[in-house]
Amino acid sequence: MTNGDRNLRLAAFILNIISMVALGWTLLPLAWMSPMTVMSWGIYKGTRANTVAFGVCNLLFVNTIGGGLLISNKER
């Protein structure tokens, strides 16, 4: 994984945290935002696979920027 990939994955994780804090007053979205944020941390650390399906779900359910970052840097 290149340094640019690591930086984009860290940015996606930070944007997930910001989205969780911004929508924290609603309890239902936290049911899927929390696990997705934990999984994006695992992708950043390299313990989980970076998949397009996770990027799409992150894009739809958590935020509009971070999921796009995960999709654009799928490992080849």
Backbone hydrogen bonds, N-H to C=O, Kabsch-Sander energy under -0.5 kcal/mol:
donor,donor_aa,acceptor,acceptor_aa,energy
6,R,2,T,-2.0
7,N,3,N,-2.2
8,L,4,G,-2.2
9,R,5,D,-2.3
10,L,6,R,-2.1
11,A,7,N,-2.2
12,A,8,L,-2.2
13,F,9,R,-2.0
14,I,10,L,-2.5
15,L,11,A,-2.3
16,N,12,A,-1.8
17,I,13,F,-2.1
18,I,14,I,-2.3
19,S,15,L,-2.3
20,M,16,N,-2.4
21,V,17,I,-2.4
22,A,18,I,-2.4
23,L,19,S,-2.1
24,G,21,V,-0.9
26,T,23,L,-1.5
27,L,25,W,-0.5
30,L,26,T,-0.5
31,A,27,L,-0.6
31,A,28,L,-1.6
32,W,29,P,-1.1
33,M,29,P,-2.2
34,S,30,L,-1.7
36,M,32,W,-1.3
37,T,33,M,-2.1
38,V,34,S,-2.2
39,M,35,P,-2.3
40,S,36,M,-2.2
41,W,37,T,-1.6
42,G,38,V,-1.8
43,I,39,M,-2.1
44,Y,40,S,-2.0
45,K,41,W,-2.4
46,G,42,G,-1.2
47,T,42,G,-1.9
48,R,42,G,-1.3
51,T,49,A,-0.9
55,G,51,T,-1.7
56,V,52,V,-2.5
57,C,53,A,-2.4
58,N,54,F,-2.7
59,L,55,G,-2.2
60,L,56,V,-2.4
61,F,57,C,-2.9
62,V,58,N,-1.8
63,N,58,N,-1.9
69,L,65,I,-1.5
70,L,66,G,-1.7
71,I,67,G,-2.2
72,S,68,G,-2.1
73,N,69,L,-0.7
74,K,71,I,-1.0
